[in-house]
Amino acid sequence: MRGRGRLGDAYYARDDPRGPPDWRNIRQTYGDWEITAIKIVRTPVVGIVQKITNWMTRGELDKRLKEINASSLFHLFMILTITNPEDKQETKQVLLEMNARPYATLHFSRDLSDSRDIPSRDGLTLGEFMDAGRMSIGSSFQKYSSADSNCQHFTARMLRANGVLPPDLVRDFIAQDVQDVLKANPNVARVMNLVTDTAKRADILTTGKGMRNS
């Protein structure tokens, strides 16, 4: 029998299909709040992730980045402004992103200088946005892959599933040349996946997958 509890969940990387605890808690608490603004933000990847990957590939990552005149990988996330249906004057900002697994929070401090604002749809609620994206992405919703299921894919798929992805946003802002580098260099992609998968297991161990906390 497979191990039970958080240790077993972490070892086998078991996920609640509805999402991690923080994702589901935000969905449950603010699901009926309307999305009035959407901001897509791009920031350099946390240095330690890039350094570990570069070290484990014996400098191959930095070499490939230099080939495309890039100094860093970039991380994308979404900031959604939501409005209380009971009090239109009350608003909050929710951060949604894909790290080792999907993450949602109201508490963040990020550099928002490199960003794009896109319009929402009338009446689109946070719950509808989160559910449509999760169901559209399907089985890969909580599975990170540097080549084909990373933060850029996650952001584009969430927006597309809700009909709010501008036609040129992927080409002009979301897509990175480095994705071609990763696809052409499976060793780098494999190491990045290993680093991220380890982080996912650690997150499950510390926060749980959420099924027993429903």
N, C-alpha and C positions, 0 to 999 in steps of 0.2 A: 504493500500500500504506500502511495506517495505521502511524503511528510505533510503534516497539518500545521496550521498556524502560520505566522509571518515568515518564519525561517523556511518552511516548505514552499510558501508562495514565492519568496525571493529566489530560492534555489531553482525552482522550475519556471520562474518568471511568469507566474499565473496572473492574469488580469481579470478584473470585473468588466464585462462587455459594455457596461454603461459608462466606463471611464474611471480614472483614479479618484480617490476621495475628495481632493480639492476641486476637481472638475465638477463632480456631482453635487457637492455642497453649494457651489456658486449657482449651478443650474437649478437646484431646489429652492434656493433663497430668492434669486432674482430672475427666475425664468419668465415671469410675466411683465418684466420691465421692457420698455420699447427702446430699440437701438436708434439713436438720433444722429450719430456720427461715427465714422470708422477711420482710423488712422493706421497705416501700415508703416512699420519702422524697421530700419536696417542698421545693425550695429556689428562691429567686429566680434568674432567668436571669442569666448572667454580664453585668455591666454594659455591657461594650464592645459586645456584640451588640445590646442594646437601644438603645444610644446611636447606633450606626451606622445601624440601621434607622430610628430617629426622625429623624436628620439627613437621610438619603436620602429620607424621605417628608415633609420640611419640617414636622416636628412632628406629623404626623398620628397616629402611634402613641400618643404621650403624650395627645393629645386624645381618642382612642378609649378609652384606659385610664381616663381621668378620667370618662368617661361611665358606666362600670360601677363607679366607686369603687375602682379598682385602681391601685396604684402601680408594679406590676411584673408581667412575665410570670413564670410558674413553670416550673421544670424538674423532671421526675420521673425517679427511677432506683430500681433494686432492689439490696438487699444480701442475698445468700444465704449462710447459714451452712452449710458442708458438712463432712462427717465422713469421715475416712479409713476405708475398708472393712477395712484391715489392722490398724488401731489406732484403736478407737473414742474414745480419749482425745484424738486429734489432730484439731483442727478449724481451719478457715480461713474467712475471709469473702471473697466474690467480689462485686464491683460489676458490674452489667450495666446499660447505658443506651444510649439513642439520641441521638447528637449529630449531626454531619454524616453519620455512618454508625454502625452498631452498635459498641459498645466494651465490652471486658471487662478487668478488672484485679484483682489482689490488693493493689495498692498505692494507697491513697487516704487522704485526710484531708478529710472533708466534715462539714458541720453536719447532724446527724441528729435535731435537736430536733423538727422537724415531720414526723412519720412515723406509719405504721400497721403493726402486726405482724399477719401472717396465717399460718394453719397451712399446712404442706406436706402432701404425701401420703406414706404409708408406702412406703418403697422407691424414691421418686422420686430419680433421680440427676441430677447436673448435666448430663451429656451428653444424657440424655433430655429434660431441660427445654430446653436450648439447641436441640436438633434439632427437637423438636416445635414450638417457637415459630417457628423459622426456616422450616420447611416450611409451617406454617399461614399465616404472613404472605405467603409466596410471593414474587412478583417485586418487591414493594415493600419487601422486607426491608432493603435498603440504600439505599432512595430516600427522602430526607427531603422532606416537604411540610408547611409550617406549618399548613395547613388540615386535611389528612386522613391524614398519615403522620408525626406528630411523636412526641415522647417519651411523651406521654400515650397515644396510640394504641398505640405500641410496647409499653409496659408492660402495658396491658390485654390486648392480643392475646397476649403471651407467657404471661400468667397464665391466660387463658381456654383457650389451646391445651393447657395442662397440667392443666386441671380444678381450679385452685386460686384462681379469681377469686371472692371473696365477692359475692353479688348486689347489695349496696348500695355497694360500694367505689368504683365508677366515679362514681356520682351524688354520694357524700358526700366523696370525696377526690381522685379522679383527674381528673375533668372540670373544666374551667375556663370561666367565662363568656366569657373572652377568645376562645375558639374561635369563638363566634358573631360576635365582632367581626371576626376575620380573614376569615371566610366572607363577611361583609357588606362588607368593604373589600379588594377584590382587590389594590389597589396596595400596601397594607401587606404582605399575604401574599406578593406577588410579590417585594418587596424582601427580605423575610426569607428566602425560598427562595434568592435570589441570594447573599446573605451566607453562608448555610449551604453552598450548592453550592461556593462559592469555598473555604470551609474544607475541604470534602471533598477537592477536588482537591489542595489543599496537603498534606493528610494522606496521600493516595496517593503524592504526590511524595516525602515524607519517610520513610514507613514501608513503602510498596509495597502492592500488592493481595494479595501472598502466594503467587501461583501458582508462582513460581520458587523460593520458599523452603519448599515443602512438605517 
